Amino acid sequence: MTSLTVLATGPLATVQDHGRPGYADLGVPGSGGADRGALALANRLVGNAEWAAVVETTLGGFRARVDADALVAVTGADTVVRHNGVPAGLAAALVLRAGDELALDTPGWGLRNYIAVRGGIDVEPVLGSRATDTLSGLGPPPLGTDDRLPVGHAASDWPTALSAPADRDHPRVVVLECHEGPRAGHLESPSDLFVGTWLVGSDSNRVGVRIDRAEGSAQPLLAHRAGAAELRSEGIAHGSVQVPPSGRPVIFLADHPVTGGYPVVAVLAAGAVDLAAQLVPGSEIRFRQC
């Protein structure tokens, strides 16, 4: 069986697929790839089913070696993909021969990359998914040096994609499209979310993106409405923008908890969730209502 041996992980590397939808009533988060569009594209480029398991990397620094010929593709953050040290294409199918190495530089834009191998990463599934859930601990642990990842048989008719879409624009301020949230009325001025820019905090992860106003900014935070009744815990949708008492919103990503008790002021559109998954600390963002 073909396998991929991890030589270096970078800050964080995990196995991800479509996640574990349908278990929220049991308290199990959905998990799965943070940038779902990039994950699905990587699989299409190598002829896999869209939700076959891949490797999700964070801020580059990942290296791996194949022990047999393999077809791979890397998508997501704007990075340099290296084949035996030589730059190769991003978002393109790449043939690796037995013993070849694949490496990712630190991205010039974005946070997460997705490495698909034709056949899919074939680690043991948990509740129908091979995804690593950093919140609940379900699924395989984060990858470590010398881990050996078997390649399975998730390939479909090939190819399912002949080319990748054009590179995304990388504006200085990322605009996130969103819908009004179910608890916007529990805030003094929910429209303040759409005023000015926000900064991504360094305490962000696969659970959520924490944001704040820039130091010295005159733009308001989001205050809870005085006298509003305390909310009971309720289900939280993927992409929800929740506002704790600090007024610093949190954008919930793939590993978010299934319930929460703070007001949800907005919910990101599907494409905006993928953009949010690529935000690095210090990124500037604006919210725009759909």
C-alpha positions in Angstrom: 0.0 0.0 0.0 1.2 3.5 -0.9 2.0 5.7 2.1 3.1 9.2 3.0 5.7 9.6 5.7 5.6 12.9 7.6 9.1 14.5 7.9 8.0 17.9 9.4 4.6 19.2 10.5 5.0 22.9 10.7 2.9 24.6 13.5 0.0 22.2 13.0 -0.9 19.5 10.5 -4.0 17.3 10.8 -6.0 14.8 8.7 -9.4 16.3 7.6 -12.3 15.4 5.4 -16.0 16.4 5.4 -16.3 16.0 9.2 -19.0 14.5 11.4 -22.3 16.1 10.5 -25.5 14.8 12.1 -24.1 14.2 15.6 -24.7 17.6 17.2 -27.6 16.1 19.3 -24.9 13.9 20.9 -22.6 16.9 21.6 -20.2 15.9 18.7 -18.8 18.9 16.7 -18.9 18.8 12.9 -15.2 19.4 12.5 -13.7 18.6 9.0 -11.7 20.9 6.8 -11.7 24.6 7.8 -11.5 25.8 4.2 -14.0 23.4 2.6 -13.7 24.8 -0.9 -9.9 24.3 -0.9 -10.3 20.7 0.4 -12.8 19.7 -2.2 -10.7 21.3 -5.0 -7.5 19.4 -3.9 -9.5 16.2 -4.2 -11.0 17.0 -7.5 -7.5 17.7 -9.0 -6.3 14.2 -8.2 -9.6 12.4 -9.1 -10.8 11.7 -5.6 -14.3 11.9 -4.2 -14.6 15.6 -3.0 -14.6 14.7 0.7 -11.8 12.1 0.7 -9.4 12.6 3.6 -6.5 15.0 3.1 -3.7 16.7 5.1 -4.5 20.2 6.4 -1.4 22.2 7.2 -1.1 25.5 9.0 1.4 28.3 8.0 3.6 25.9 5.9 6.6 24.1 7.2 5.2 20.7 6.2 7.4 18.0 4.5 6.5 14.5 3.5 8.0 11.6 1.5 6.1 9.0 -0.6 7.2 5.4 -0.7 5.6 4.7 -4.1 4.4 6.7 -7.1 1.6 9.0 -6.2 -0.5 11.8 -7.6 -0.9 14.8 -5.3 -2.3 18.3 -5.3 -1.9 21.3 -2.9 -4.5 24.0 -2.6 -5.5 26.8 -0.2 -3.1 29.4 1.1 -0.8 31.1 -1.4 2.4 29.1 -0.8 5.4 27.7 -2.7 5.0 23.9 -3.2 8.4 22.2 -3.5 9.0 18.8 -5.2 12.4 17.6 -4.1 13.3 21.2 -3.3 12.3 22.6 -6.7 9.2 24.9 -6.8 6.2 23.2 -8.3 2.6 24.3 -9.0 -0.1 25.3 -6.5 -3.6 24.0 -7.3 -2.3 21.6 -9.9 -1.8 17.8 -10.1 1.8 16.7 -9.4 3.3 13.3 -9.9 5.6 12.1 -7.2 7.9 9.1 -7.7 8.8 6.6 -5.0 11.1 8.4 -2.5 10.2 11.9 -3.7 9.6 14.7 -1.1 6.9 17.3 -1.0 7.3 20.5 1.0 5.4 23.7 1.7 6.9 27.1 2.3 5.3 29.6 4.7 2.4 31.2 2.8 2.6 34.7 1.5 -1.1 34.9 1.9 -3.5 32.7 3.9 -3.1 30.2 6.7 -4.1 26.7 5.6 -3.2 24.4 2.8 -4.7 21.0 1.7 -2.6 18.1 0.4 -4.7 15.5 -1.4 -3.2 12.2 -2.6 -5.0 10.1 -5.2 -6.8 7.4 -3.2 -7.2 9.6 0.0 -5.5 9.4 3.4 -6.7 6.1 4.9 -6.5 6.5 8.7 -9.1 4.8 10.9 -12.4 6.6 10.8 -14.3 7.6 13.9 -18.1 8.1 13.6 -17.7 7.9 9.9 -15.0 10.5 9.5 -11.2 10.6 9.5 -11.1 14.3 10.6 -9.0 15.4 13.6 -11.3 17.4 15.9 -9.1 19.7 18.1 -11.9 20.6 20.4 -13.3 17.2 21.3 -10.2 15.1 20.6 -12.1 12.7 18.2 -10.3 11.3 15.2 -6.6 10.8 14.8 -4.2 13.0 16.8 -2.5 16.0 15.1 0.3 14.7 12.9 3.8 14.2 14.2 7.2 13.7 12.6 7.7 10.1 11.3 3.9 9.4 11.2 3.1 7.1 8.3 -0.2 7.9 6.5 -1.6 5.0 4.4 -3.2 5.9 1.1 -6.5 4.3 0.4 -9.0 3.7 -2.5 -11.1 6.9 -2.5 -10.3 7.7 -6.1 -13.2 8.2 -8.5 -13.2 8.4 -12.3 -10.2 10.6 -13.2 -10.0 13.5 -13.8 -12.9 15.3 -12.1 -11.2 18.7 -12.6 -8.9 19.6 -15.5 -7.9 23.0 -14.1 -8.2 25.1 -11.0 -10.0 28.4 -10.8 -7.9 31.6 -11.0 -6.2 32.8 -7.8 -8.3 34.6 -5.3 -7.7 38.3 -4.9 -5.7 39.1 -1.8 -7.1 42.6 -0.7 -5.6 44.3 2.3 -9.0 44.2 4.0 -10.9 40.9 3.6 -14.7 41.4 3.2 -16.8 38.7 4.8 -20.4 38.4 3.6 -22.9 37.4 6.3 -26.6 37.1 7.1 -28.3 38.6 10.2 -28.0 36.3 13.2 -30.8 35.0 15.3 -29.9 36.9 18.4 -28.9 40.3 17.0 -31.7 41.9 19.1 -29.8 41.1 22.3 -27.1 43.7 21.4 -27.4 47.4 21.9 -26.4 48.2 18.3 -25.9 45.1 16.1 -25.1 47.3 13.1 -21.8 48.2 14.8 -20.5 44.9 13.4 -20.6 46.5 10.0 -18.8 49.7 11.0 -15.1 50.1 10.3 -12.6 47.2 10.3 -11.7 44.5 12.7 -8.4 42.8 13.4 -7.8 39.0 13.7 -6.3 38.1 17.1 -3.4 35.7 17.8 -5.7 33.5 20.0 -7.5 32.2 16.9 -7.5 28.5 16.0 -9.7 25.8 14.3 -12.4 26.4 16.8 -12.8 30.1 16.0 -11.4 33.4 14.8 -11.3 36.0 17.6 -11.4 39.6 16.4 -11.0 43.0 18.0 -10.8 46.6 17.1 -7.3 48.1 16.4 -5.7 49.7 19.5 -6.8 53.3 19.7 -9.7 52.8 17.2 -12.7 55.0 17.7 -15.0 52.3 16.3 -17.3 50.7 19.0 -17.2 47.1 20.2 -20.5 45.2 20.4 -22.3 45.7 23.7 -25.0 43.4 25.1 -28.3 45.2 25.5 -28.9 46.4 29.0 -31.7 44.4 30.7 -31.8 41.7 28.1 -32.7 38.3 29.5 -29.9 35.8 29.7 -29.9 33.4 26.8 -30.2 29.7 27.3 -27.6 27.6 25.6 -28.7 26.8 22.0 -27.3 25.2 18.8 -24.6 27.2 17.0 -24.3 27.1 13.2 -21.0 26.8 11.3 -19.9 30.4 10.6 -21.8 32.0 13.5 -20.4 35.3 14.8 -21.0 35.1 18.5 -20.5 38.1 20.9 -19.3 37.4 24.5 -19.5 40.0 27.2 -16.1 41.4 26.2 -17.7 42.7 22.9 -15.0 40.9 20.9 -16.8 38.8 18.3 -15.8 35.2 17.6 -16.3 33.6 14.2 -16.9 29.9 14.7 -15.0 27.5 12.4 -14.9 23.8 11.8 -14.2 22.7 15.4 -16.7 25.0 17.1 -18.8 23.7 20.0 -22.3 22.6 19.1 -24.0 24.9 21.6 -23.4 28.4 23.0 -25.1 30.9 25.3 -23.9 34.3 23.9 -25.8 36.2 21.2 -25.1 35.3 17.6 -25.2 38.7 15.7 -24.5 37.2 12.2 -23.8 34.0 10.3 -21.2 34.0 7.5 -22.2 32.9 4.0 -20.6 29.6 3.0 -17.8 31.2 0.9 -17.0 33.7 3.6 -16.4 30.8 6.1 -13.7 29.5 3.7 -12.1 33.0 3.7 -12.3 33.2 7.4 -10.4 29.9 7.7 -7.5 31.5 5.8 -7.2 34.6 8.1 -3.8 35.0 9.9 -3.3 37.0 13.1 -3.3 40.7 12.2 -5.5 40.4 9.2 -8.0 43.2 8.7 -11.6 42.3 8.0 -14.9 44.0 7.3 -18.4 42.5 7.5 -21.0 43.1 4.8 -24.6 42.0 5.2 -25.9 39.9 2.3 
